[in-house]
Amino acid sequence: MSRSLAPRVLLLAHALCWAPVMAPEAWAQDADRLKRVTAALPPAAARDLENTITAARAEGLPTRPLVDKALEGTAKGVPPDQLLAVVRSLATELAAARDLLGPNAAHDELKAVADALRRGVPRQALEDIRASARGEASIVPAVYALGDLLERGVPVDAALDVLGAWQSRDGGPDKLRELPMAVERLIREGSLPAQAAAAVASRARGGGPDESGAPPDGASDGAGLAVPGKGPAAKPTGPPGAAGGKGRSRGRGKTNP
């Protein structure tokens, strides 16, 4: 075999290895939506985008998030070069998420971990979440909740302790998504992020008020976690575990899709 042909053969073998991961029906839907994007781009940019997404599919990565990001960019009028850079960056993050989770990870888990990596969540913390997962339970809610806690200034160890407290109580995803909101409300009342996290973790485990700043019994956030202040907690707007819309306000004012 010639040297020039060998790399192509290896690439094809790699693609065939991953191809079964992508359901034909799902790819057909993404391909149809991709046409809407490429129709709005200059020919060269359209080809580059198609090549990027086709390569991601060949590697077994979910293409839906990539197409969604491209559609979002075109809807916002993002320049083609910038749009391509964002899509390529997301593809890189999805590949890193697969390296962390393994080849059999569900696509929603890949997307959640890729989002967490983009938000600056340490890889080791994500590996800890994966290692502590029970059975076939999805790690998606925990991954989003971890990102929400870190964006509120909670140290990694304290954030993982909050998640551990939730897990020890066998709480469901709906309860988990409320934990970052409970921490935020304590911070607004004057607690340091680490103190607020310790208080919420204590309440999640069934403990009472302690020196970390846990409030007295009375007000509740709906998850059995006592919180200061009056009135109901704001409802989250993001995906499960992404309290407060996953902290997306940090990107406000940018032109990135």
C-alpha positions as a LaTeX table, in Angstrom:
\begin{tabular}{lrrr}
\hline
Residue & $x$ (\AA) & $y$ (\AA) & $z$ (\AA) \\
\hline
Met1 & 0.00 & 0.00 & 0.00 \\
Ser2 & 1.34 & 3.44 & $-0.92$ \\
Arg3 & 2.15 & 5.94 & 1.79 \\
Ser4 & $-0.34$ & 8.43 & 0.37 \\
Leu5 & $-3.17$ & 5.91 & 0.48 \\
Ala6 & $-2.53$ & 4.52 & 3.97 \\
Pro7 & $-3.83$ & 7.55 & 5.94 \\
Arg8 & $-7.05$ & 7.56 & 3.90 \\
Val9 & $-7.62$ & 3.87 & 4.61 \\
Leu10 & $-7.07$ & 4.41 & 8.32 \\
Leu11 & $-9.48$ & 7.36 & 8.34 \\
Leu12 & $-12.13$ & 5.32 & 6.54 \\
Ala13 & $-11.72$ & 2.43 & 8.98 \\
His14 & $-12.08$ & 4.84 & 11.87 \\
Ala15 & $-15.22$ & 6.32 & 10.37 \\
Leu16 & $-16.78$ & 2.91 & 9.77 \\
Cys17 & $-16.02$ & 1.96 & 13.36 \\
Trp18 & $-18.04$ & 4.91 & 14.67 \\
Ala19 & $-20.73$ & 5.14 & 11.98 \\
Pro20 & $-23.20$ & 2.72 & 13.65 \\
Val21 & $-23.41$ & 5.03 & 16.67 \\
Met22 & $-25.34$ & 7.60 & 14.64 \\
Ala23 & $-28.92$ & 6.59 & 13.91 \\
Pro24 & $-29.73$ & 7.12 & 10.20 \\
Glu25 & $-33.01$ & 8.82 & 11.07 \\
Ala26 & $-31.32$ & 11.28 & 13.42 \\
Trp27 & $-28.65$ & 12.12 & 10.87 \\
Ala28 & $-31.27$ & 12.61 & 8.16 \\
Gln29 & $-33.01$ & 15.20 & 10.33 \\
Asp30 & $-29.74$ & 16.96 & 11.13 \\
Ala31 & $-28.69$ & 16.92 & 7.47 \\
Asp32 & $-31.97$ & 18.52 & 6.45 \\
Arg33 & $-31.54$ & 21.26 & 9.04 \\
Leu34 & $-27.91$ & 21.70 & 8.02 \\
Lys35 & $-29.06$ & 22.59 & 4.50 \\
Arg36 & $-30.88$ & 25.58 & 5.95 \\
Val37 & $-27.62$ & 26.80 & 7.43 \\
Thr38 & $-25.45$ & 26.24 & 4.39 \\
Ala39 & $-27.99$ & 28.00 & 2.18 \\
Ala40 & $-27.35$ & 31.17 & 4.20 \\
Leu41 & $-23.53$ & 30.93 & 4.02 \\
Pro42 & $-21.01$ & 31.71 & 1.29 \\
Pro43 & $-20.06$ & 28.56 & $-0.68$ \\
Ala44 & $-16.62$ & 28.17 & 0.91 \\
Ala45 & $-17.96$ & 28.57 & 4.44 \\
Ala46 & $-20.82$ & 26.18 & 3.69 \\
Arg47 & $-18.35$ & 23.50 & 2.54 \\
Asp48 & $-16.19$ & 23.98 & 5.62 \\
Leu49 & $-19.21$ & 23.68 & 7.89 \\
Glu50 & $-20.42$ & 20.53 & 6.14 \\
Asn51 & $-16.94$ & 19.00 & 6.39 \\
Thr52 & $-16.73$ & 19.81 & 10.10 \\
Ile53 & $-20.08$ & 18.24 & 10.92 \\
Thr54 & $-19.52$ & 15.23 & 8.64 \\
Ala55 & $-16.18$ & 14.58 & 10.34 \\
Ala56 & $-17.84$ & 14.80 & 13.75 \\
Arg57 & $-20.45$ & 12.29 & 12.66 \\
Ala58 & $-17.74$ & 9.94 & 11.39 \\
Glu59 & $-16.18$ & 10.04 & 14.85 \\
Gly60 & $-19.47$ & 9.10 & 16.49 \\
Leu61 & $-20.11$ & 12.53 & 17.98 \\
Pro62 & $-23.66$ & 13.91 & 18.24 \\
Thr63 & $-24.32$ & 16.27 & 15.35 \\
Arg64 & $-27.50$ & 17.83 & 16.73 \\
Pro65 & $-25.66$ & 20.26 & 19.05 \\
Leu66 & $-23.38$ & 21.31 & 16.18 \\
Val67 & $-26.27$ & 21.95 & 13.81 \\
Asp68 & $-28.18$ & 23.77 & 16.54 \\
Lys69 & $-25.18$ & 26.01 & 17.18 \\
Ala70 & $-24.83$ & 26.75 & 13.47 \\
Leu71 & $-28.54$ & 27.58 & 13.15 \\
Glu72 & $-28.29$ & 29.84 & 16.17 \\
Gly73 & $-25.33$ & 31.63 & 14.62 \\
Thr74 & $-27.01$ & 32.25 & 11.30 \\
Ala75 & $-30.17$ & 33.48 & 13.04 \\
Lys76 & $-28.04$ & 36.01 & 14.95 \\
Gly77 & $-26.17$ & 37.09 & 11.86 \\
Val78 & $-22.80$ & 35.88 & 13.17 \\
Pro79 & $-20.01$ & 36.24 & 10.56 \\
Pro80 & $-19.24$ & 32.92 & 8.79 \\
Asp81 & $-15.64$ & 32.68 & 10.07 \\
Gln82 & $-16.77$ & 33.21 & 13.64 \\
Leu83 & $-19.62$ & 30.74 & 13.25 \\
Leu84 & $-17.23$ & 28.08 & 11.95 \\
Ala85 & $-14.84$ & 28.69 & 14.84 \\
Val86 & $-17.63$ & 28.24 & 17.39 \\
Val87 & $-18.88$ & 25.03 & 15.77 \\
Arg88 & $-15.36$ & 23.61 & 15.58 \\
Ser89 & $-14.76$ & 24.49 & 19.20 \\
Leu90 & $-17.95$ & 22.69 & 20.21 \\
Ala91 & $-16.89$ & 19.64 & 18.18 \\
Thr92 & $-13.58$ & 19.62 & 20.07 \\
Glu93 & $-15.41$ & 19.84 & 23.40 \\
Leu94 & $-17.72$ & 16.97 & 22.41 \\
Ala95 & $-14.67$ & 14.86 & 21.52 \\
Ala96 & $-13.10$ & 15.68 & 24.90 \\
Ala97 & $-16.37$ & 14.69 & 26.60 \\
Arg98 & $-16.34$ & 11.35 & 24.81 \\
Asp99 & $-12.75$ & 10.75 & 25.86 \\
Leu100 & $-13.85$ & 11.34 & 29.45 \\
Leu101 & $-17.07$ & 9.30 & 29.37 \\
Gly102 & $-16.08$ & 6.53 & 26.96 \\
Pro103 & $-17.37$ & 5.47 & 23.53 \\
Asn104 & $-20.76$ & 4.25 & 24.79 \\
Ala105 & $-21.81$ & 7.49 & 26.46 \\
Ala106 & $-25.28$ & 8.77 & 25.65 \\
His107 & $-25.40$ & 11.85 & 23.45 \\
Asp108 & $-27.15$ & 13.95 & 26.09 \\
Glu109 & $-24.33$ & 13.13 & 28.51 \\
Leu110 & $-21.73$ & 14.09 & 25.93 \\
Lys111 & $-23.48$ & 17.40 & 25.38 \\
Ala112 & $-23.74$ & 18.09 & 29.12 \\
Val113 & $-20.07$ & 17.34 & 29.75 \\
Ala114 & $-19.00$ & 19.36 & 26.71 \\
Asp115 & $-21.01$ & 22.29 & 28.06 \\
Ala116 & $-19.42$ & 21.86 & 31.48 \\
Leu117 & $-15.91$ & 21.86 & 30.01 \\
Arg118 & $-16.75$ & 25.07 & 28.16 \\
Arg119 & $-17.94$ & 26.58 & 31.43 \\
Gly120 & $-14.61$ & 25.76 & 33.04 \\
Val121 & $-15.65$ & 22.79 & 35.17 \\
Pro122 & $-12.49$ & 20.81 & 36.02 \\
Arg123 & $-12.14$ & 17.49 & 34.28 \\
Gln124 & $-11.38$ & 15.71 & 37.56 \\
Ala125 & $-14.66$ & 16.91 & 39.05 \\
Leu126 & $-16.55$ & 15.50 & 36.07 \\
Glu127 & $-14.69$ & 12.22 & 36.44 \\
Asp128 & $-15.72$ & 12.16 & 40.11 \\
Ile129 & $-19.36$ & 12.58 & 39.12 \\
Arg130 & $-19.07$ & 9.80 & 36.58 \\
Ala131 & $-17.41$ & 7.49 & 39.11 \\
Ser132 & $-20.13$ & 8.10 & 41.71 \\
Ala133 & $-23.03$ & 7.54 & 39.32 \\
Arg134 & $-25.38$ & 4.78 & 40.35 \\
Gly135 & $-26.26$ & 2.07 & 37.89 \\
Glu136 & $-27.69$ & 3.37 & 34.65 \\
Ala137 & $-28.69$ & 6.73 & 36.09 \\
Ser138 & $-27.90$ & 9.70 & 33.85 \\
Ile139 & $-25.19$ & 12.08 & 35.06 \\
Val140 & $-26.70$ & 14.98 & 33.12 \\
Pro141 & $-28.54$ & 16.68 & 36.03 \\
Ala142 & $-25.50$ & 16.40 & 38.31 \\
Val143 & $-23.17$ & 17.80 & 35.65 \\
Tyr144 & $-25.36$ & 20.85 & 35.09 \\
Ala145 & $-25.81$ & 21.38 & 38.83 \\
Leu146 & $-22.05$ & 21.23 & 39.37 \\
Gly147 & $-21.52$ & 23.91 & 36.73 \\
Asp148 & $-24.22$ & 26.07 & 38.32 \\
Leu149 & $-22.59$ & 25.79 & 41.75 \\
Leu150 & $-19.12$ & 26.63 & 40.47 \\
Glu151 & $-20.45$ & 29.68 & 38.63 \\
Arg152 & $-21.78$ & 30.91 & 41.95 \\
Gly153 & $-18.27$ & 30.83 & 43.38 \\
Val154 & $-18.58$ & 27.57 & 45.29 \\
Pro155 & $-15.23$ & 25.74 & 45.57 \\
Val156 & $-15.06$ & 22.42 & 43.72 \\
Asp157 & $-14.82$ & 20.26 & 46.83 \\
Ala158 & $-17.75$ & 22.05 & 48.44 \\
Ala159 & $-19.82$ & 21.73 & 45.27 \\
Leu160 & $-19.11$ & 17.99 & 45.08 \\
Asp161 & $-20.10$ & 17.71 & 48.76 \\
Val162 & $-23.47$ & 19.27 & 47.94 \\
Leu163 & $-24.00$ & 16.74 & 45.17 \\
Gly164 & $-22.91$ & 13.93 & 47.49 \\
Ala165 & $-25.43$ & 15.08 & 50.08 \\
Trp166 & $-28.16$ & 15.06 & 47.44 \\
Gln167 & $-27.16$ & 11.56 & 46.37 \\
Ser168 & $-27.08$ & 10.27 & 49.95 \\
Arg169 & $-30.70$ & 11.37 & 50.30 \\
Asp170 & $-31.64$ & 9.65 & 47.04 \\
Gly171 & $-33.03$ & 12.91 & 45.73 \\
Gly172 & $-34.45$ & 13.09 & 42.25 \\
Pro173 & $-33.37$ & 15.40 & 39.41 \\
Asp174 & $-36.05$ & 17.93 & 40.31 \\
Lys175 & $-34.59$ & 18.27 & 43.79 \\
Leu176 & $-31.04$ & 18.46 & 42.45 \\
Arg177 & $-31.79$ & 21.41 & 40.21 \\
Glu178 & $-32.98$ & 23.37 & 43.24 \\
Leu179 & $-29.68$ & 23.06 & 45.14 \\
Pro180 & $-27.81$ & 25.83 & 43.27 \\
Met181 & $-30.78$ & 28.14 & 43.81 \\
Ala182 & $-30.72$ & 27.43 & 47.54 \\
Val183 & $-26.99$ & 28.21 & 47.62 \\
Glu184 & $-27.50$ & 31.42 & 45.66 \\
Arg185 & $-30.19$ & 32.64 & 48.03 \\
Leu186 & $-27.88$ & 32.11 & 51.00 \\
Ile187 & $-25.11$ & 34.01 & 49.21 \\
Arg188 & $-27.48$ & 36.90 & 48.60 \\
Glu189 & $-28.19$ & 36.94 & 52.33 \\
Gly190 & $-24.49$ & 37.43 & 53.04 \\
Ser191 & $-23.01$ & 33.94 & 53.32 \\
Leu192 & $-19.74$ & 33.13 & 51.59 \\
Pro193 & $-20.16$ & 30.62 & 48.74 \\
Ala194 & $-18.38$ & 27.85 & 50.66 \\
Gln195 & $-20.50$ & 28.53 & 53.75 \\
Ala196 & $-23.70$ & 28.55 & 51.73 \\
Ala197 & $-22.76$ & 25.24 & 50.09 \\
Ala198 & $-21.95$ & 23.66 & 53.46 \\
Ala199 & $-25.28$ & 24.82 & 54.84 \\
Val200 & $-27.23$ & 23.41 & 51.91 \\
Ala201 & $-25.31$ & 20.14 & 52.08 \\
Ser202 & $-26.10$ & 19.89 & 55.77 \\
Arg203 & $-29.79$ & 20.45 & 55.15 \\
Ala204 & $-29.77$ & 17.96 & 52.28 \\
Arg205 & $-28.40$ & 15.33 & 54.64 \\
Gly206 & $-31.14$ & 16.10 & 57.15 \\
Gly207 & $-28.98$ & 18.12 & 59.54 \\
Gly208 & $-30.02$ & 21.30 & 61.29 \\
Pro209 & $-28.60$ & 24.83 & 61.32 \\
Asp210 & $-24.87$ & 24.90 & 61.90 \\
Glu211 & $-21.95$ & 27.29 & 62.08 \\
Ser212 & $-21.62$ & 27.36 & 58.31 \\
Gly213 & $-24.54$ & 29.76 & 58.07 \\
Ala214 & $-27.55$ & 27.49 & 57.64 \\
Pro215 & $-30.75$ & 29.47 & 58.27 \\
Pro216 & $-33.32$ & 28.50 & 60.87 \\
Asp217 & $-36.19$ & 26.25 & 59.96 \\
Gly218 & $-39.13$ & 27.97 & 58.42 \\
Ala219 & $-38.72$ & 29.04 & 54.83 \\
Ser220 & $-38.11$ & 26.24 & 52.38 \\
Asp221 & $-37.07$ & 26.12 & 48.77 \\
Gly222 & $-39.32$ & 23.16 & 48.07 \\
Ala223 & $-36.57$ & 20.56 & 48.35 \\
Gly224 & $-36.54$ & 20.44 & 52.13 \\
Leu225 & $-33.70$ & 22.96 & 52.16 \\
Ala226 & $-34.29$ & 25.89 & 54.47 \\
Val227 & $-33.50$ & 29.19 & 52.83 \\
Pro228 & $-33.73$ & 32.79 & 54.02 \\
Gly229 & $-36.05$ & 35.37 & 52.58 \\
Lys230 & $-39.67$ & 35.38 & 51.63 \\
Gly231 & $-41.45$ & 34.38 & 48.49 \\
Pro232 & $-40.92$ & 31.40 & 46.19 \\
Ala233 & $-37.57$ & 30.70 & 44.62 \\
Ala234 & $-37.20$ & 31.65 & 40.99 \\
Lys235 & $-37.88$ & 28.76 & 38.68 \\
Pro236 & $-34.93$ & 27.53 & 36.62 \\
Thr237 & $-35.08$ & 28.15 & 32.91 \\
Gly238 & $-32.29$ & 25.86 & 31.68 \\
Pro239 & $-32.09$ & 22.08 & 31.25 \\
Pro240 & $-32.30$ & 19.74 & 34.28 \\
Gly241 & $-29.68$ & 20.79 & 36.75 \\
Ala242 & $-29.10$ & 24.12 & 35.03 \\
Ala243 & $-30.60$ & 26.46 & 37.61 \\
Gly244 & $-31.10$ & 29.98 & 36.46 \\
Gly245 & $-30.57$ & 29.15 & 32.80 \\
Lys246 & $-27.13$ & 27.67 & 33.48 \\
Gly247 & $-25.64$ & 31.01 & 34.20 \\
Arg248 & $-25.77$ & 32.07 & 30.58 \\
Ser249 & $-25.81$ & 35.72 & 31.57 \\
Arg250 & $-22.04$ & 35.66 & 31.54 \\
Gly251 & $-22.11$ & 35.63 & 27.74 \\
Arg252 & $-24.53$ & 38.52 & 27.38 \\
Gly253 & $-23.34$ & 41.10 & 24.95 \\
Lys254 & $-21.15$ & 38.74 & 22.94 \\
Thr255 & $-21.84$ & 37.94 & 19.33 \\
Asn256 & $-20.89$ & 34.28 & 19.58 \\
Pro257 & $-23.76$ & 31.89 & 18.89 \\
\hline
\end{tabular}
